[in-house]
Amino acid sequence: MEIDINNLESISGRVRRNILEMVYKAGSGHPGGSLSAVEIMVALYFGILEDRDRFFLSNGHICPALYSVMAEKGLIDKNLLASYTELGSSLQGHPEKTKLKGIENTSGPLGLGLAQAAGFAAIKKGSYIYCMTSDGEHDEGNHWEAVNFAAKYKLSNLIQIVDKNGIQIEGTVEEIMPLGSLKEKYLASDWNVFEIDGHNFDEIFDSTSKARDKKGKPSVILANTVFGKGISFMESNPDWHAKAPNGDEFRKAMEELK
């Protein structure tokens, strides 16, 4: 299938605007991480995921990006985005498997998603299972248990994508809990490792294609991204981990996203 990168970039622009509108209207949400993950999610839903593949979102608080991409893909009604976090809405602040078709896992506490995806990969050998995680949740011990599980059972159909934006709730990852070299840690854990620019579609498609071809080991793609991508006052600013813009900030952000 031929991929139209210009079209994907246009979709990404709409997704970013959707994210800001959702968070602003709700008065809550996680804009910074949602914005950093846009190109990865757009690439997954518009060019990578095949019928039998599955996507697990571990860092579920960035669900505004997921909901928006699903709406742009036509998997959910775009009008539903306006109900984000409302009581009774299927679009809650963390995705819930029982509330929305197409959601593979209910998220909440960080560090659980890779275990959920690895368990699924262990029994669905004919499918590729993709899991997005954050660099900050690598602080969690249960995440590393899943890393070891996947390596032990040689889950080559498991492809983890780390949204490596360098920010977590109270500051930078380096300030809160330095991770050292994730590349070296995953190599030592017997995973295939790829490092890319997480905003570059060519690199996203190339790395996922190579990961699918690898046999005998799970693969991880370390996607270097910019927290708050596309909005100057949000980029690399931990204050926007879990904060909705006010009216003036919203208007400025939307102007930058035109």
C-alpha positions in Angstrom: 0.0 0.0 0.0 1.4 3.4 -1.0 1.4 5.9 1.8 0.6 9.6 1.2 2.8 11.4 3.7 1.2 14.8 2.9 -2.2 13.4 3.7 -0.9 11.9 7.0 0.5 15.3 7.9 -2.8 16.9 7.3 -4.6 14.4 9.4 -2.0 15.0 12.2 -2.9 18.7 12.1 -6.6 18.0 12.5 -5.8 15.6 15.3 -3.8 18.2 17.2 -6.7 20.7 16.9 -9.2 18.1 18.0 -7.0 17.4 21.1 -6.9 21.0 22.1 -10.6 21.5 21.6 -11.4 18.4 23.7 -9.2 19.3 26.6 -10.3 23.0 26.6 -14.0 22.1 26.5 -13.6 19.5 29.3 -11.4 21.8 31.4 -9.1 18.9 32.1 -6.9 16.3 30.4 -3.3 15.7 29.3 -2.4 17.8 26.3 1.4 17.5 26.4 1.7 13.8 26.0 -1.3 13.6 23.7 0.4 16.0 21.3 3.7 14.2 21.3 2.1 10.9 20.3 0.1 12.1 17.3 2.3 11.0 14.4 2.8 7.6 15.9 -0.9 7.0 16.3 -1.7 8.4 12.9 0.8 6.1 11.3 -0.6 3.1 13.2 -4.2 3.7 12.3 -3.7 5.0 8.7 -0.9 2.7 7.5 0.4 0.0 9.9 -2.4 -1.8 11.7 -3.8 -4.7 9.6 -7.1 -6.5 10.3 -5.7 -9.1 12.8 -3.4 -6.6 14.5 -4.2 -5.0 17.9 -3.1 -1.8 19.6 -2.7 -1.4 23.3 -2.3 2.0 24.9 -0.5 1.8 28.2 -0.2 5.5 29.0 -3.9 5.8 28.8 -4.1 9.4 30.0 -3.0 10.5 26.5 -6.3 9.1 25.1 -7.4 12.5 23.5 -4.9 11.6 20.8 -6.3 8.1 20.5 -9.9 9.2 20.4 -9.2 11.9 17.8 -7.3 9.5 15.5 -10.1 7.0 15.8 -12.6 9.7 14.9 -10.5 10.8 11.9 -10.4 7.2 10.8 -14.1 6.9 11.1 -14.1 4.3 13.9 -16.1 6.6 16.1 -18.5 9.5 15.4 -16.4 12.7 15.4 -19.3 14.5 17.2 -18.5 12.2 20.2 -15.3 14.0 20.8 -17.2 16.9 22.4 -18.4 14.5 25.2 -14.8 13.8 26.4 -14.8 13.1 30.2 -18.5 13.9 30.5 -20.5 11.7 32.9 -21.8 8.7 31.0 -19.7 9.4 27.9 -17.8 6.5 26.3 -14.8 8.8 26.0 -13.4 8.9 29.6 -10.1 10.3 30.8 -8.7 6.8 30.5 -10.0 4.4 27.8 -12.3 1.7 29.0 -12.6 -1.5 27.0 -16.2 -2.1 27.9 -17.3 1.4 26.9 -15.9 1.8 23.4 -15.5 -0.7 20.5 -11.9 -0.9 19.3 -10.3 -0.4 22.7 -8.2 -3.4 23.6 -7.3 -2.6 27.2 -8.6 -0.6 30.1 -5.8 1.6 31.4 -5.2 3.5 34.6 -2.1 2.8 36.7 1.0 3.2 34.5 3.2 0.3 33.8 0.5 -2.2 33.1 0.0 -1.9 29.4 3.0 -3.9 28.2 1.9 -6.8 30.4 -1.6 -6.7 28.9 -0.1 -6.6 25.4 2.4 -9.3 26.1 -0.3 -11.7 27.4 -2.3 -11.1 24.3 0.7 -11.6 22.1 1.4 -14.9 23.7 -1.9 -16.4 22.6 -2.4 -14.5 19.3 0.6 -15.7 17.4 -0.9 -14.9 14.0 -1.3 -11.2 14.8 1.1 -8.3 15.5 0.4 -6.7 18.8 1.5 -3.0 19.2 1.8 -1.3 22.6 2.5 2.3 23.2 4.2 3.2 26.4 5.8 6.3 27.9 9.4 6.8 29.0 8.1 8.0 32.4 6.3 4.7 33.2 9.6 2.9 32.9 10.0 3.8 36.5 7.5 1.0 37.2 8.8 -2.4 38.2 5.8 -4.3 36.7 6.8 -2.9 33.3 10.2 -4.6 33.5 8.5 -7.9 34.5 6.6 -7.7 31.2 9.8 -6.9 29.4 11.4 -10.1 30.8 8.2 -12.2 30.1 8.2 -11.1 26.5 11.8 -12.0 26.1 11.5 -15.4 27.8 8.7 -16.4 25.5 10.3 -14.9 22.4 7.2 -12.8 21.5 8.4 -11.6 18.1 4.8 -10.5 17.3 5.0 -7.9 20.1 6.1 -4.4 19.1 6.4 -1.8 21.8 6.6 1.9 20.8 8.0 4.2 23.5 6.8 7.8 23.3 10.1 9.1 24.6 9.2 12.8 25.2 11.3 13.2 28.3 8.5 14.6 30.5 6.5 13.1 33.4 4.0 14.5 35.8 6.4 16.4 38.2 9.2 17.4 35.8 11.6 15.9 33.3 12.3 12.2 33.3 16.0 13.0 33.9 15.2 15.0 37.0 12.7 12.6 38.5 14.3 9.2 37.8 17.0 9.0 35.2 16.6 6.0 33.0 20.1 5.8 31.6 20.3 4.2 28.2 17.0 2.5 27.4 18.7 1.1 24.2 21.3 -0.7 26.3 18.7 -1.9 28.8 16.5 -3.4 26.1 19.4 -5.0 24.3 20.5 -6.6 27.6 16.9 -7.8 28.1 17.1 -9.6 24.7 14.9 -7.3 22.7 15.4 -5.9 19.2 15.8 -2.1 19.5 15.2 0.7 17.0 15.6 4.4 17.6 13.7 6.9 15.6 12.3 10.5 15.3 8.8 9.9 16.5 7.4 12.7 14.4 8.9 11.4 11.1 6.5 9.2 9.2 9.2 7.6 7.0 11.1 6.5 10.1 8.0 5.2 11.9 7.0 3.1 8.9 10.5 1.9 8.3 11.1 0.8 11.9 7.7 -1.0 12.3 8.3 -2.8 9.0 11.7 -4.0 10.2 10.3 -5.0 13.6 7.6 -7.1 11.9 10.4 -8.9 10.0 12.4 -9.8 13.1 11.8 -13.3 14.5 12.7 -14.8 17.8 12.6 -11.7 19.9 10.1 -8.9 20.8 11.0 -5.4 19.4 10.9 -2.0 20.9 10.9 1.3 19.0 12.4 4.2 21.0 10.5 7.1 19.4 12.1 10.5 20.4 9.3 13.0 20.5 8.6 16.6 21.6 6.2 16.9 24.5 3.5 19.4 23.6 4.5 19.2 19.9 3.2 22.1 17.8 2.4 24.6 20.5 5.3 26.8 21.4 4.4 27.4 25.1 3.6 23.8 25.7 6.7 22.2 24.1 9.0 20.5 26.6 7.1 22.2 29.5 6.1 19.8 32.3 3.4 22.3 33.4 1.3 20.9 30.6 1.3 17.3 31.6 -2.2 17.6 33.1 -3.6 21.0 32.5 -6.3 22.5 30.3 -5.6 25.9 28.6 -7.6 28.9 29.5 -9.4 31.0 26.8 -6.4 33.1 25.8 -4.1 30.1 25.8 -6.6 28.1 23.7 -6.9 30.8 21.1 -3.1 31.2 20.9 -2.6 27.4 20.6 -5.2 27.1 17.9 -3.7 29.9 16.0 -0.3 28.2 16.0 -1.9 24.9 14.8 -3.5 26.5 11.7 
